[in-house]
C-alpha cells in the first residue's frame, strides 16, 4: 500500500477512536459558570500519612481508582511519591493506596479534624528500572484506568541534583502493582503531570513535559545560596499518546505534540518548574496549568489537534493564581488549581473568571509554598496531597452541616 495512503488510513482510525471517546464521555459532563463549588466547603480533614515503610516522601500524583481489580479497590486513591527517605527529589519509587477515613470528631474553629483512613503499599518500583532513562523518580503524572492498569510518570535525578535530571518514562503497572512495560522516547521528556481520556479498550493520555532544553544549560551555580534562577526556556510541551488496551497492557499507537512553547526552567528548590496539571472537559477542551506564566490555558480539539507550535489560549492569568501546579475540574465544570506559591486553591470558570479561593496549607515560610500538587474533586469536596506534611487531606463541609 502506498505510504501516504497508509498514513491517511492511520490518521482516520485515530480520529474515529477520538470521536468514540467523546461519544462515551460527553453526556455526563457538567458545564461550569454557575455557583461556586469551593464556596460549599470550609473544613480541612487531615488524612493519613502518605509515607510508606521505605520512607519515601513528597507526595505528588493523585488518582482515584475506577474499578476493583487485584489490589485496587474502586473509590480508593493512589498517591505517587517523588522523593526518597533522604528527601532527594526525583528518587521516589512508591505508590500507596489510600482508603479515606471519616473525621474522628466534629470540626471546630479553625475547623481542622483528624481522619485516620488506611494506607497500603500498592507498588515499589525498581529504582534502576530497565526502559526508563535515568532511573525512577515518580511525578504528579498518575492515572488509574478502567482496565485495571495504572500509569505513572518518572522524572529521575541523581541524588536530587536538578542538573542530572533525565528524560524518564511512563511506567505501566498491572492491578497488583507489578511493572508490565514502560514507554520512553516518542516525545516523553520529563513527564510532569498527566490526564487520561479512558474508553476502556482505548485511551488518550495527555502528558506535560518539562525537560526540553532545560538540563543542557547548567551555566548557573545551582549550589549558590540563595539559588540563582536557572535560564528559562520555552520548550515545554503537551504530548498526546493514543493507546490500545488488551489484557497484556497498553500498546502505544501514536505520539503527537499538540502544544509547545511553555516556559520551563530547572530550580534548586522545586527541581523543575514548567507546565503541570491537565484536565479534559469531556467535550472539546483540555486545560493546562502554565506554571511559570502564572496562567491557565485551553487547548481546543485535543483529541484531533495535530499542530504543535502554540501553547493554547489563555483562560485566566495572575489574580489569585500563584504558580498553579495541580489542576482538575469540579463537578460543576469549573477549573480548580492549587498554587505552588502560597497554599491556596483557586476556582475559575471556563470563561476565565476567578470566583473562589480557599487556603489548604499555611505551613512553612512563605506559608503554603510548595505544598500542593495532585488533587481530585468529588461531589462533597476536594481530596489533595500536602507534601509539607506528607498527608492526604480532604477539603469538605463540617460535620454539623
N, C-alpha and C positions, 0 to 999 in steps of 0.2 A: 504494500500500500504506500502511496506517495506520502512523504514526510509531512507536508502541510496538511494533507487530509487527515492523517493520524492525529496531528496536534489539534485540529478543529474538532474532531470527534471527542478527544480527551477533554477539551475545554467545555464542550456541550454536556458531557457527562458530569463534570464538576458543577456546572450551573444547574443542572437538573437536581443534583444532590442538594445544592443550596436551597432551591425552591422547595424541595420536600421538607427540609428543616424548618423553613419559615411556616409552611402549612401546619406542621405539627405544633410549633411553639406559640405562634402569634395569638390564638384565641384567648389564652389565659392571662395575657399581659395587661396590667392596668396602665392608664395614662396619667402622667403627672400634672401638676399645676393646680391642684386643689388645696385642701387644708394641709398644714404642716404635719408630717409624720413624726418628726422628733418632738414636736410640741406635746405629744401624748405621754411622754416619759420623763421621769425625774430621779430615778433610783439606780444606783450602781450596785449590782450584786457581784461581790468579789468571788470569783470562782476558784477552781483548783489550780495548783501549780502545774505548769507545763514541762517541768524539768524531769526527765526520765532518770533511770538508775545510772546511766553513764555520765550524767551531769551536764548534758547539752543545755544551753540557754539561748536567749534571744528568739522567742517565737515570732515567726513571720507570717507564713501562709495559713489560711483557714479555709476549709471546705466542708460543707455539710454532706453527709453520706445519704445518697438517694435510694439505696436498696440494701437489704440484708443479704450478705453473701460472705462465706468464710468467716474471717474475724470482724468484718464490718457489720454494723448494726444501723439500720435505717433511722435517720433522725439524729444520730450522733455527729460529732465533729472531728475532723482531722486537723492537726496543727503541726507544721514543719518548723524545725529549729535550725537557725543559721550559724550559731556559734557553738564551739565545743566547751568542755568544762573549764578550760582556761580562758574563756571569753574571747577567743580569737575568731574574728569574723571570716566567713567563707570556709568554715571547717565543720559545721554541724552536720550530723548524719542521721538524725532520728525524726520519725513521725509518730506522734502519740494520738490515741483516740480518746475522746472525752465524752462521757455521758453527763450532761449538765445536771446539777442538783438544785433543789429549791432553797430559797432563803431560809436560814435557820431561825431567824427571829424577824418580827416585823421591823420595817425600816424606821429609823428615827433621824432627825436632822444631825449631820448633813446627808442622811439617807444612804448610808453605806451598810450593806448587810453581808454576812459571810454565807458562802454556799459551798459545801464540800465537793459534791459531784464525785465522779470516779474517773480515773485516768489509767489507761493501759498502753503499753508499747505496741504500736502497730508495725513499725519497721525500723531496723537499724541497718544502714546500708554500708557496705564495704567502702572505706574512705579512698581506696585505690581502685574503685570500680572500673573494669575494662570498658572501653567505649565512651568514657566521659573524660574528655581532655582536661587535665589539671587536677582531677580528683573530685571530691564531693564537698559541697557547701550548700545546703538546701535553702532555697529562697522563698519568696512570697508566692511564686508560681506553683499553685497546687489546685488540682481538680480531682473530684471523685466522680466516676462515670456510672451510668445506669447499667453498664455491662459488668460492673464489679471491679473494673480496673481503676487504678489510681495513677495519676501522672504528676510528677513534681519536677521543678526546675533546680538546676545546680549551677552556682557561680562560685567556683572554688578558688582558694588562695593558699599560699604557703605561710603558715603561722599568722594569718590575718593581715599580711602586708598588701595594701591595695595595688602596688606596682607589680605584684606577682599574679594578679587575678587572671584566670584562664577562661577560655570560651565556654567551657562547661557543656551541659547537655540537658535533655529532658529524659527522666527516668520513669519507666513504666513498671508498676508493681501489680501483682495479682491481689485478690481479695484477702490473701493470707500474709501479705506484706513481703512476698518474695519478688525480687527483681526479675523481670522476664525479658526486657530489652531496653536499649537506650536509643535516643535519636540525637545525633550531633551533626555539625555542618549544616548544610541546607539553610543558611541564614541565621542559625542559632548561635548567638554570641553574647553570653551574659544574660540568660533568660531571667527576668527580674519579677515579672508577675504574669498572670495568665487567666483567661476565662475560656469556657467551652460552650459551644452550641451542640448539644447532645441529642442525637436522634436514634440512639441505641446502636444500630449497626454502622452508623456513620457519624463522624464528629468533626467539627471545625474547631481548632484551637487557635486562639489569638494570644500572641506572646509579645511582651515588650522586651527589647534587647538593649543593654546599656554599655556594652564594651566596644562598640565600633569606633575605633580611633582613640580610645581613652588610655589604654595601657601603654601604647607605644611612646607617648610623650611623658617622660619622667624627669623633666628638667627642673621641676620644683623640689625643694628639700622636704620630703614627706615626714621627716623626723623633727622638724622645727617646732618650737613651742612659743606662741600658738602656731598651729599649722598654717602654712601658706596654701591658699586655694589653688588647686591644680587647674590646668588650662581647660576651658570649656570647648568641647567640640559639638558640632551639630549633625551628628550621625546616628542618633538613637532611632530605632525602628519599631514598627509593629508588624509582626510576621503572622501570616495565616497558614496553618498547616491543616490540610484535609486528610483525615484518617478513615480507613475502613476497619471495622472491628469484627473479629471472629473469636472463637474460643481460645485461640493461642495469643490473642492480644491485638493491639492496633497495628495496622500497616500504613506507612506513610505513602500517600498518593501524590500530593503536590505540596510545594512550599512557595509562598509568594509574599514579598514585602508589599504591604498595602499602604503604608505610611512611613515617611522618613523625615529626617531633618530635626528631630527632637534634640534639645540641648542635654548634654550629659558631661559629667566630669568625675574623676576619682576624688575621694575625700578621706582624710585620715580618721575622722570620727565615724562617718557613715559608710565607709568603704567606697561606695559609688552612689552618685545621685543622677537620676535620669527618669525617663517615662516609667510610670509604675502601674497603678491599678487600672483594670479594664472591666467593663460590663456591657453586655449586649442587651438592647431593649426588647428583643423578641420580634422586632418588625424590620427596622431599617437602619438602626444607628448603633455604632459602637462608641462608647465613651472612654476616654483615656485621661488619666491624671498626668499632666505635663508638669512634673515637679519643679524643675529649675525655672520654668516660665511662670510658675505660680498660677496655673490655669487648668481648666478642664476643656478638652477638645472633643469634637464629634467627628466621626468618620462615617459618611453615608454609604449605604450599599456594601457593607464589609464582606458579605458572602460572595459578592460578584466582582468587587473592585479589583482592577489589575494595574492601576497606576500607583507609583510609589514616591513621587517627588515632592509631596506636601505632607504636613503633619495633620491636617484636618482643619475644621472650622472652630474657632474659639467660642465656647459656650459662655464662659464666665472667667474673669481674671481678677486677682487681688481681692479686695474686700476682706472677708473673713478667712479667705484661703491663706495658709501659711505653710508652703511646701507640702501640698497634698500628696499623700502616698497611697494608702489603700483606697479602693473605690468599689462601691456596689450600688445596686438600685433598691430603693424602698418598695414595699408592696404597692404604693400609690404611683409608682413610676418616677419619683424624684431621685436625684443623684445624691448619694451620700459619700463624702470623702472625709478621711481623717488626716489631720495636719501633722507633718513631721516636725514643725517648728514650735508648737505650743500645746499639744494635747487636746485640741478641740475637734469635734465632729461638725461638719457643715452640710446643710441640706440645700440643694439647688434644684430649681425646676428645670425641665428640659428646655425652656425658653431662656434660661440663664439668670433667673432671679434667685439670689441667695435669701432664703426665707427663715432659716433657723440655725442655731448653733447650740452645742452643749459641751461642757467640759468633762472629758472622760479620764484625764490624768493630770494631776497638778504636782507630781513629784519632780525632784531634780532641779537643776539650775542651768538654763532657764526652765521654769515649770512646764512639764509635759513634753519637752523637746525630745524627739527620737524615740518615743514610747509606743506609738500606734502604727500598726501595719494592716494585717488582714482583718476583714470583718464580714459578717453575714447578717442581713436584715431578715427578720421574721415578723409575723403579724403583730406580736406583742413586744417587740424590742429589737435590739441590735447586740449580737454576740461579737466580741472582739478580743484580740490578744493585746496584752500590755507587757511589752518586753522590758519596761523599767522594773516591774515586779515579777515577771515571768508567771503571769496568771492569765486565765481565760475568763473574761468577765462578761456581764450581761447588763445592758442599759435598758430599763424597763419601768413599769408602773410600781408604785409602792403597794404593799400588801392590802392596805385598807381601801384601795380604790376598786 
